[in-house]
Amino acid sequence: MHGKILLVEDEKTLAKALKFSLEKEGFKVEVAYDGEEGLKALELETPDLIILDLMLPKIDGYEFCRRLRRSSDIPIIMLTARNEDIDKILGLELGADDYLTKPFNTRELLARIKAILRRAGQADQGTKKTIRMGNLQVDLIRHRVTLGDREIPLTSREYALISFLASNPGRVYSREQLLEQVWGYDFCGDARTVDVHIRHLREKIEEEPAEPRYILTVWGAGYKFKEA
């Protein structure tokens, strides 16, 4: 697997080690040592994925993510030295696709990178063209979601989640099953990650997020996409 990765990490020893490991796997890696440098790097080249430390000088990871999500859905894996749930949830709220708590196993990071890029590639190569439900359309070829004539900006993880559910209407998936199918690996974190992404999707595609029409909660079981 090949691709371009932007690594934004101020710990130079860690950044050097990660760059070495990623390049051994065939990735092209650009390193930025603070948030400001990372944003400037994005002006010169668009990566396939960003690995972003939270505690950065000049512009921290939260603000970096906030600014990026105004105009881009590049996948982001956040790195945090703190194991607090609030840090992880806030990162997801701001548009991160995944997170890892330091110290972490480099092989796990590689597995998560490959899973995200593989899902994105599969979405682009999907055989179905468009899934329609009411005013909602999920275009599996162009990798986009529209509501009426308005395109809905989604992160890569949000798109992967809605395209998976919409491709299997009426079938109920538990949080654990969605983590396995959409995240693409044995997820060791909090299953509430799924709830955060579902809430984001509802806020973007539902007229009344508290009374959803498309992504439905099956209490005690999980979530499903409404059948036609």
C-alpha positions as CSV (number, residue, x, y, z in Angstrom):
1,M,0.0,0.0,0.0
2,H,1.3,3.4,-0.9
3,G,0.2,6.9,-0.1
4,K,1.2,10.3,1.2
5,I,1.1,11.0,4.9
6,L,1.6,14.3,6.8
7,L,2.9,13.6,10.3
8,V,2.5,16.6,12.6
9,E,4.4,15.7,15.8
10,D,6.7,17.9,17.9
11,E,8.6,15.1,19.6
12,K,11.4,14.8,17.1
13,T,12.6,11.3,18.3
14,L,9.1,9.9,17.9
15,A,8.6,11.7,14.6
16,K,11.8,10.3,13.2
17,A,10.9,6.8,14.3
18,L,7.4,6.9,12.8
19,K,8.7,8.4,9.6
20,F,11.2,5.5,9.2
21,S,8.5,2.9,9.9
22,L,6.0,4.4,7.6
23,E,8.5,4.8,4.7
24,K,9.5,1.1,5.2
25,E,5.8,0.3,4.4
26,G,6.0,2.3,1.2
27,F,4.4,5.6,2.3
28,K,5.8,9.0,1.4
29,V,6.0,11.0,4.7
30,E,6.2,14.7,5.3
31,V,7.0,15.8,8.8
32,A,5.9,19.1,10.5
33,Y,7.0,19.9,14.1
34,D,4.2,22.3,15.0
35,G,0.6,23.0,14.0
36,E,1.5,26.1,12.1
37,E,4.1,24.3,10.0
38,G,1.6,21.5,9.4
39,L,-1.0,23.9,8.0
40,K,1.6,25.5,5.7
41,A,2.6,22.0,4.4
42,L,-1.1,21.4,3.4
43,E,-0.9,24.5,1.2
44,L,1.9,22.8,-0.8
45,E,0.6,19.2,-1.1
46,T,-2.5,17.3,-0.2
47,P,-1.8,14.1,1.7
48,D,-3.9,10.9,1.8
49,L,-3.9,10.9,5.6
50,I,-2.7,13.1,8.5
51,I,-1.2,11.8,11.8
52,L,-1.8,14.6,14.2
53,D,-0.5,15.1,17.8
54,L,-2.8,17.0,20.1
55,M,-0.3,18.8,22.2
56,L,1.5,20.9,19.6
57,P,3.3,24.3,19.9
58,K,1.9,27.4,18.1
59,I,-1.3,25.7,17.0
60,D,-2.5,22.7,18.9
61,G,-4.1,19.6,17.4
62,Y,-7.6,20.7,18.3
63,E,-7.3,24.0,16.5
64,F,-5.5,22.4,13.6
65,C,-8.3,19.9,13.1
66,R,-11.0,22.6,13.5
67,R,-9.4,24.7,10.7
68,L,-8.8,21.8,8.4
69,R,-12.4,20.5,8.6
70,R,-13.7,23.9,7.3
71,S,-12.5,22.9,3.9
72,S,-11.2,19.3,3.8
73,D,-12.2,15.7,4.7
74,I,-8.6,14.3,4.7
75,P,-8.6,11.4,7.2
76,I,-7.0,12.3,10.5
77,I,-5.6,10.0,13.2
78,M,-5.0,11.9,16.4
79,L,-2.2,11.1,18.9
80,T,-2.7,12.0,22.5
81,A,-0.5,11.5,25.6
82,R,-3.6,11.7,27.8
83,N,-5.9,8.8,28.4
84,E,-8.9,11.0,29.3
85,D,-12.2,10.2,27.5
86,I,-12.9,13.9,27.1
87,D,-9.8,14.4,25.0
88,K,-10.7,11.5,22.7
89,I,-14.3,12.6,22.3
90,L,-13.4,16.2,21.7
91,G,-11.0,15.1,19.0
92,L,-13.7,13.0,17.3
93,E,-16.2,15.9,17.7
94,L,-13.8,18.2,15.8
95,G,-13.6,15.7,12.9
96,A,-10.8,13.2,13.7
97,D,-11.4,9.8,12.2
98,D,-9.5,7.8,14.8
99,Y,-7.1,8.2,17.8
100,L,-4.3,6.5,19.6
101,T,-3.1,7.1,23.1
102,K,0.7,7.3,23.7
103,P,2.6,5.1,24.1
104,F,1.3,3.0,21.3
105,N,2.4,0.1,19.2
106,T,3.6,1.2,15.7
107,R,2.1,-1.9,14.2
108,E,-1.3,-0.9,15.5
109,L,-0.9,2.6,14.0
110,L,0.1,1.0,10.7
111,A,-3.0,-1.3,10.8
112,R,-5.3,1.7,11.4
113,I,-3.7,3.7,8.6
114,K,-4.1,0.9,6.2
115,A,-7.7,0.2,7.3
116,I,-8.7,3.9,6.7
117,L,-7.0,4.1,3.3
118,R,-8.4,0.6,2.3
119,R,-11.9,1.7,3.1
120,A,-11.5,4.9,1.2
121,G,-10.2,3.0,-1.8
122,Q,-13.1,0.4,-1.6
123,A,-15.6,3.3,-1.5
124,D,-14.1,4.8,-4.6
125,Q,-14.3,1.5,-6.5
126,G,-17.8,0.5,-5.4
127,T,-19.9,-1.4,-7.9
128,K,-23.2,0.3,-6.9
129,K,-23.7,3.8,-8.1
130,T,-26.1,5.6,-5.8
131,I,-28.2,4.6,-2.8
132,R,-31.4,6.8,-2.5
133,M,-33.7,7.2,0.5
134,G,-36.1,10.1,0.3
135,N,-34.1,13.2,-0.4
136,L,-30.8,11.5,0.8
137,Q,-28.4,10.1,-1.8
138,V,-25.2,8.3,-1.1
139,D,-23.0,8.2,-4.2
140,L,-20.6,5.2,-3.9
141,I,-18.7,6.1,-7.0
142,R,-18.0,9.8,-6.3
143,H,-17.7,9.3,-2.6
144,R,-20.2,11.9,-1.6
145,V,-23.6,12.4,0.1
146,T,-26.3,14.8,-1.0
147,L,-29.5,15.9,0.6
148,G,-31.7,17.3,-2.1
149,D,-29.5,19.5,-4.2
150,R,-27.0,20.2,-1.3
151,E,-23.8,18.2,-0.9
152,I,-23.2,17.3,2.8
153,P,-19.6,17.7,3.9
154,L,-18.5,14.5,5.7
155,T,-15.2,13.2,7.1
156,S,-13.9,10.0,5.6
157,R,-15.0,8.0,8.6
158,E,-18.5,9.5,8.6
159,Y,-18.8,8.6,4.9
160,A,-17.6,5.1,5.5
161,L,-20.1,4.7,8.2
162,I,-23.1,6.0,6.3
163,S,-22.2,4.1,3.1
164,F,-21.9,0.8,5.1
165,L,-25.2,1.3,6.8
166,A,-27.0,2.5,3.7
167,S,-25.6,-0.5,1.7
168,N,-27.3,-2.8,4.3
169,P,-30.7,-1.2,4.9
170,G,-32.8,-2.7,7.7
171,R,-30.0,-4.7,9.2
172,V,-29.1,-3.9,12.8
173,Y,-25.5,-3.6,13.8
174,S,-24.1,-3.4,17.3
175,R,-21.5,-0.8,18.1
176,E,-18.9,-3.6,18.2
177,Q,-19.9,-4.8,14.7
178,L,-19.7,-1.3,13.3
179,L,-16.3,-0.8,14.8
180,E,-15.1,-4.1,13.2
181,Q,-16.8,-3.4,9.8
182,V,-16.2,0.3,9.4
183,W,-13.0,0.9,11.4
184,G,-11.6,-2.3,9.9
185,Y,-9.6,-3.7,12.9
186,D,-10.1,-5.0,16.4
187,F,-10.8,-1.7,18.1
188,C,-9.5,-1.5,21.7
189,G,-11.0,1.9,22.6
190,D,-14.5,3.0,23.8
191,A,-17.5,1.9,21.7
192,R,-18.9,5.4,22.3
193,T,-16.7,6.3,19.3
194,V,-19.6,5.0,17.2
195,D,-22.2,7.1,19.0
196,V,-20.1,10.2,18.4
197,H,-20.0,9.6,14.6
198,I,-23.7,8.6,14.5
199,R,-24.6,11.9,16.2
200,H,-22.4,13.9,13.8
201,L,-24.1,12.2,10.8
202,R,-27.6,12.9,12.2
203,E,-26.7,16.5,12.7
204,K,-25.7,16.8,9.1
205,I,-28.3,14.7,7.3
206,E,-31.4,14.8,9.5
207,E,-33.9,17.7,9.6
208,E,-34.6,16.7,13.2
209,P,-31.5,14.9,14.6
210,A,-33.5,14.0,17.8
211,E,-36.1,12.2,15.6
212,P,-34.0,10.7,12.8
213,R,-35.5,9.4,9.5
214,Y,-32.5,7.7,8.1
215,I,-30.1,6.3,10.7
216,L,-32.3,4.7,13.4
217,T,-31.4,3.5,16.9
218,V,-32.5,0.0,17.9
219,W,-32.5,0.2,21.7
220,G,-30.4,-2.4,23.3
221,A,-29.1,-3.6,20.0
222,G,-27.4,-0.9,17.9
223,Y,-28.1,1.1,14.8
224,K,-29.7,0.5,11.3
225,F,-30.4,2.4,8.1
226,K,-34.1,2.7,7.3
227,E,-35.4,0.3,4.7
228,A,-37.1,1.6,1.6
